[in-house]
Amino acid sequence: MDKSKKLASVIIEKLRSLNDKQKAKEMTRYFKTGYGEYAENDVFLGIGTQDIRNIAKQHFKETNLSQTALLLQSKYHEVRRAGIEILVQKMEKENDDHKRQKILFCYLNNIDGINNWDLVDASAPHLLGAFIYNKDKTILYDFVVSDNLWKQRIAIISTLYFIRKGNFEDTLAIAEMFMDNKYDLIHKAVGWMLREVGKRDVETELKFLDKYAAKLPRTALRYALEKFDEDLREYYMNLTEE
């Protein structure tokens, strides 16, 4: 066994040693792995997020990108999550832009493994969002118009990094593009990001809602309004297109 596979196997075995069959069964239901559901056939070990992060933290320095790629290609959900946690820690610790780009490429080259909402949410802002913040953002808009639910969610969730920097332009533009999106997980993500905008600049969120509340999917609107008082929520929820 070559070195890359050996270290990846060590991480996988550590994770498998924490296997909890009952919890795994519960997670398969929670993460919608049934026939025709958005995570059909995903396989869970039943491991909590903190345990995954602890193992990733133990190994992220010694784990190179080839080894990490093997984790991202695993059939086990939690192993893929460990790969994400390793990439995120590498990105956060790395200052060299060329090396940061390689970390991002490892993520993008294995994007097929980023196939559930928790994997997207744990990775997109910290990897794609963080790297492209001061760069060309065409990839986000390419993902928006793809037919892949997870790429679409990556596009909007990546902008959480921008929001935290006080930049809302791309979030609002992508939210507008998703007005007619068919996926509930996109509606939830849009509403969440609008709510995050509002936490930092409520006038910007209200201006967007004044223009688009009647057109937004109801789930997106409910998420966006979550922190507002009851009267304001009711006002926006009752708006209809003329």
N, C-alpha and C positions, 0 to 999 in steps of 0.2 A: 504494500500500500504506500503510495507516495505521500510526501509530507502534508500536502494540502488536504488530501482525503483523511489522513490520520487525525489532524487537529479538528477538522470538521466532525469526524466521528466521535472524538472525545466530548465535544460540546453536545452533540446529539444524544450520546449515552447519558450524560449528566441530566439532560432534560427528560429523557425517557425514564430515568430512575425516579422521577417525581410524578410519574403517571398516576392519575386518579381516575379510575374508570367511571365512577359515578358522576364526577364533575365533567368528564369528557362527554358523557351522555347528555348532560344538561347543556353543555356548550354547543353541541351539534344542533340542538333545538333553538337555542338563543341566536346562533349565527346563521340560521336558515340554510341547513345543508341538505334538506330533503329534495326529492324529485321536483324539478322545475323551479326551485327556489334559487336565490341569487348566489348562494355558496354551495350549490349542489356538489355532493361527494367530497367536500373538504373533510380532512381527518384531524381530530383533536386528541391531545394527550391528557387534557384536563389540568393544565398548569396555570397558576395565577401570574398576573403581569409582573409583580415584584420579584418573584422567583426567576422569571425569564431575564429581567433586567440585571439581577444580581449575577447570573451566570455570564451574561454578555459583558458586564463590567469586569469580571475576572479575566476575560480572555480577549478584549478588544484590541489591546496593544500588540499581542502576539499573532492575532489573526489577520492574515493579509487578505487582499480583495478576492483572490482566487478561492480561498477558503470560505470567505463570506458568501461568495456566489453559490457555492455548494449548499449553504444553509438556505439561501433564498429559493433554491430549486427543490427543497425537500417537500415531501407529501404532507408532512406534519405542520399544521398551522403555527404551533408555538415555536418550531424550529425556524420557520420563516420570520416570525416575529423577533427571534433572537438575532437573526441576520440583520434585520432592520435596526435593532438597538445598537448593534456593533457599528453599522454605517453612520448612524446618528452621532454616536460618541466620537468616531473618527472625524466626522465633519466639524463637530464643535471644537475639537482640539487642534485642528489643522489650520495653519495660516497661509500656507503656500497655495496659490490659486490653481496651479497646474495639478497638484495632488488632490485638491478639493474637486476638481473636474473629474479626475479618475474615480473618486468615490461616487460622484453623481452618475457617471457612466455605468458603474457596477450596478447601481440601482435601476437605471433605465434599461440596461441590457437584460435585466431579470424581472422586468415589470410584470410579466405574466404571473409571478408569484405574489404580487401585491393585489390580492383578489378578495379582500373583504374590507368593510369600512374601518375596522380597528387598525388594520395594517396600513391603510391609506392615511388615516388620521395621525398615526404615530410616526409617519415618515415624510409625507409631502411638504409640510412647512419647514421642517428641519433640513431636508435634503434639497429638493427642487426649489422651493421658495427661497431658502437661504442662499443658494448658489446664484440664482438669476436675479436677485433683488436689484442690483445695479447693472444688469445686463439685458440683452434682448429677451423678450418674453414671448416670442412667437410660439414656442412649444406649448404654452398654456392654451392658446387659442386653437392650435392644432388638436389638442386633447379635447377641447370643448366640442368640436365638430366631429370627433371620432364616434364610432358606434359602440364604444366600449364604456360600460358604466363606470369602471374603476378609473380609467383615464379621465373621464369627465369629473369624477369626484376629486381626483388628484389636482385637476386644474383649479377648482374653486378652493379646496382646502390649502393648497400651496400659498394662496394669497393671505392666509392668516399671518405668515411672517411679515408681509407688507403692512398689514393692519397694525401689527404691534410696533411698527416703525412710523405709524401715522400716515401711511400712504394707502388711500382707499380706491384709487382710480380703477385698478384692474379688477378688484372685487366687485365693484358696481357694474363694470362693463360685462363681466362674465355672468353676474346675476341677471342682467338684462337679457343676455343670450340664452339663458336657461328658462325663460318664461314658459316655453311650451314643452319643456323636457318631460318625458314620460315616467321617469324613475323617482319613486318616493325618497330614495336615499340621496338623490340630488336635491330634491325640494328641502329636505332636512338640512343638508349642508349649506344651501343658499341662505336659509333662514338663520342658521347658526352664525354664518359670516356677517350677515347684516346686523345681527344682534351685537357681534363683536365690534363692528364699526360704531354702533350706537353707544357702546360703553366708553368710547374715546371721543366721539363727536356726535352727540344726539341729533344736532341740527342736520347733519349730513344724512343720517338714516331717515329722519322724518321727511326731508326733501325728496329722497328716493321713494319713500312710501307714498307721499302725496301724489307722485307721478305714476307709480306702478302698482299700488296696493290692490287695485281692482283686477289687475291682470295676473298677479302672482298666484301660483298654486296655493291653496288654502294651508297646506302643511308648512310651506315656506313662510307664509305670513304669520302663522301662529308662533313658529319658532322666533321670527324676527321681533314679535311683539311681547315676548315672554317677560321682559323686565319692566314693561309699562304698566300704568295703573289700569284698572278695569274699564274705566270710561274710554280711555284712548284705545285700548284693545278693541272694544266694541265698535268704536267709530270706524276704525280701519277695516275690521272684519265685515262690516256692513256696506262698505263701498262696493259699488257695482259699475261695470263699464256702461257708458252711455251709448 
